[in-house]
Amino acid sequence: KKKIQVDQEEIEAKQAEADAKAIVDKIQTEVSASEKELAKTLENVSKLSANNISELVVFNKPVNKIIAVYIATCLLMLPPTKENQPRSNATDEEVDAFYVRMKASVMKDTNFLTNIKEMDYTAIDPLKIKKIRELVVDHPKRKEVWNEKEMEHGNQAAKCLFLLVNAAIKYDELFQKSKPLREQAARADKDLAEKKKELQLKKNMVESIERDLESSRKLLEEKKIEMTNLRSRIEDCNNKLERAKKLTDLLSTENERWHEEITKLAAGAKEIEGSSALAAACLTYSGPFNAIFRSGLNEKFVATMRDSGVPFIPKFSLRA
């Protein structure tokens, strides 16, 4: 009976998960449509060249729509700080001064187009959109020229930048519009997580005996493996002991030979100095003489070394 209840709650949890997924899919569908529009606009912007932008900059007295595009584009690109941007209730003189500054700096930047193309339009600061609305899109004076029909008859670069800013604004609108759905999805995820946690606790209770049984079975298997390993190690140790015994037997006679050899080498070490002196004397003084004379010198050297008491090889001889 308990297992049946747990199975039923699992079905309910899966349904809740499906509902949450449906909400997320709805949001994703709307976001995808906005992203496609943004991508299409960026594609058009990518076709612009530095010459197109230069056409905008050279205007000494641009029309209001060109100025509006200038201002909106720069507001979109710059951080929303007091140092960079005019106030929300800025006068026309302040906006004109901002336009002149941007024309001399941002719009003439050789990386202007690159910066435009590489911006992350899915993560634009909402303060930027707010400022663009206040100073351009919803401004009593500039909103009259802020429309696609007005931009259709003018500079190609201005039109592309207008569409780009509009796409960014629409994306932000969608983001704000989807906020309730996103909050609903977050709540659904939280509820689902709690249900899953509760369900898991109940499943754990039902499966407790099975886990204990499985644990015992595994322990038994481990002990069997351990016993097999111990037997293998015992057999391996026995084999090693057998080989060690054989090696010990084989080396028993070597011990005596090594002892004798060490004794000989120790005795020979005492004769190195005398033998070396005799060899040096023979090599130094016997060279110019014949074999008979050399033999006589050799006997004298040996007799002198024997009288000195320095040990040397008993049967020393250095034959030419």
Helices and strands as residue ranges (DSSP letters): H 2-46, H 50-57, H 64-77, H 92-104, H 112-118, H 126-132, I 133-137, G 142-144, H 148-152, H 156-177, H 179-206, H 208-270, H 272-285, H 291-308
